[in-house]
Amino acid sequence: MEEFLPEDEPLVAARRRGEEIGATPISPAGGAALRFVATLIGARTVVEVGSGCGVSGVWLLRGMAKDAVLTSVDVEPEHQRLAKLAYREAGLGSSRTRMIIGRALEVLPRLTDGAYDMVFCDAVKQEYPEYLTAALRLLRPGGVVAFDNALWENQVADPSRRDPETEAIREVHRSIREDERLVPLLIPVGDGLLCAVKTD
């Protein structure tokens, strides 16, 4: 599954740089799923929480409309710098991205309600429930929220694991399943990609 759509050199280089500094990006199949969803919904405005040093952004931008803009939020300036490098190497102009350095829970409240087609979350796992709350405010009807690491190295399914990160991811699973406004899907790519469509 991970090798079905091989990554090209810009993505391979971005992934290598991310892994070298300990910022493991979304898997190749997970990235392909993001591109597929972005294409499917005709995404023009996307927020990503956690830049993945550019890997997720390149995948998303390749699925978004040609004049679409990706808003990338990351607390680490070095991750943002490497993301910008990845975008340049992938031939994606600077006008396609809006880079914001800061804590997601401080930045997301400043973004416009209902103005986004997609929100992708891959940052602090303990903050996933708060990211979901923010995403539901930011998304238009028909928009999609997606969370990477939804399986959390198979720890989510292990009832003996009670650490804060695992519990936060479980909470997002429950919230998405139980919210009647959302149509959920858990995709077994990479470390798990949890998606949901906001219906109203």
N, C-alpha and C positions, 0 to 999 in steps of 0.2 A: 504493500500500500504506500509506504513512504517513498518508494523508488518509481512509482507509476509515472509521475511528472518530475523528471530530474530538474534540479535547480541550475540555472546558468551561472556564469562566472561572477557577475555582480552579487547574486544571492549567496553563492558559496563563499565569496570573500567576506561579505557582511556577517555571515554565520560564524566564520572562523574568528573574526575580530571580536564578536560578541562572546563566544565561548572562551576566548583568551582572557577576558576581563571578568569572567564569572557571571555574565548576563545571558543565560541560555535562552535563545529565541524560540519562537513557535516552530514545530517540526515542519518539514517540507509538505507533508500531506495536510497538516493543519493550515499552513499558508495557502495551499491550493484551495482548501475549503473556504477560507476567507475571500479569496479572489472570486470564487464561484458565487458566493452569496452577494458580494458587492456588485457583480455583473448582473445577477438575477434580479436584484431590486433596483438596478439603475442608480446606484449610489452616487451622489454628488457632494454630500457633506458627511464626513466620517470623523469621529473622535476615537483616538486610541490612547489608552491609559497604560503607559509603559511602552517605550519605543522599540524594545528588542534590538537596539543598535541598528535599526533600519530594515531588518528582515521582514517583519510583519507589515511595515509601511510600504515596502516595495510590492509585496503580494497584493495588498489592498489597492494601491494606486493603479496597478495593472488591471484591476477589475473595475475600477471606477471610471466615470465619464472622463473624456480627455481634458475638460476644463474644470474638473472637480477638485476640491481642496480637502486635504487630510490635516486635521488638527491633532498634533502629537504632544502629549503631556508626559513629562518625565522629570523626576526630581534630580537626576544625575546629569550634570552638564557634559560629562565625557560620553555618556550614552547618546545624548543628542548630537554631539559632534560627529560620532561615528555614524549615526543615522543620516546626517546630512551628506557625509561622504558616500554612503551607500546609494542615496538618491541620485547624486551626481554620476556615480559610476553606472547606474541603471538608466541614465539619460532622462531623468525626471527633473524638470526645471524647478527652481526655487519657488516659483509662483504657485506650484501645486501643493505646497506644504506650509503650515503655520506651526512653528515650534514654540512651545511654552514650557519654560523650566519652572518647576514648583511642585509642591505636594498636590496630588490629585484632589484630595478632599478640600483644598483651598482654591484650586483652579476651577473645578467643575461647576461650583455654584455661580461662577461669573459667566458661564456660557448660556446661550439663549434657549429658552424653553421651546420644545417642539421643532427645533431647527435642523435636526440631524437625521440622516437616513440610517446610520449604523453607529454603534458604540462597541469597540473591542477592548476588553480588559485583560491585562497581563502584567500586573504590578504586585502590590503588597497583598498577599492572600487574606490576611486578617481584615482587610478593608473591602473585600469583595461584596459583602452585603450593602455597604454604603455606596459602592459603585453601581450596584443594581438600582438602588433608589434614585441615584442621580441620572442613570440612563433612562429610566422610565419618564423622567421629567424632560430630558433632552430629546427623546425620539419622537418623530412624527408617527401618526397611525400608519402601520405597515412597515415601520422601521424594525431593525434587528439589533439585539444585544447579544454579544458573544463573549465567553470566558474561556481562556486557555487554562491548562492544568486542572481541568474539571475532575480528573481521576486522581490527581496528586500522587503519582507513582503507586497507584492501587490502594492508597491508604484510606480513601473515602469509603471504600467498600469493606474495610476492616473495622469491625465494631470496637476492637481493643484500642484503636488509635483515637486519643481524645485531646490531642494538642490543639492550640488555638487556630492554626492555619487550617487543619483538617476540618475542625468544627465550623469554621467560617465558610468553607466551600460547601459543606453539607447544608448549611443554612441557606445558601444561595440555591442549591438544588431544590430544597423544600419550598422556598419562596416562589421560584419559577414554576414548579409543578402546581402549586396551589392558587396562583394568581389567575383569575378568570380572564384577565386582559391579555394573557400571554399564551402563545402556542409553542411549546418547548420541543427541543430535540437534543439528545446527547449523542455526539458523533465520536466513535472510537478511533480517532486519528491522534497520533502523537501521544500526549499525556491527557487526552480527552478535551473535546471542544463542546462546551454547553452553549446552545443557541436558543433564542426565543424571539418570535415575531410579536410585536405589540399590535393588537388588533384595534384598539381605540385610544 
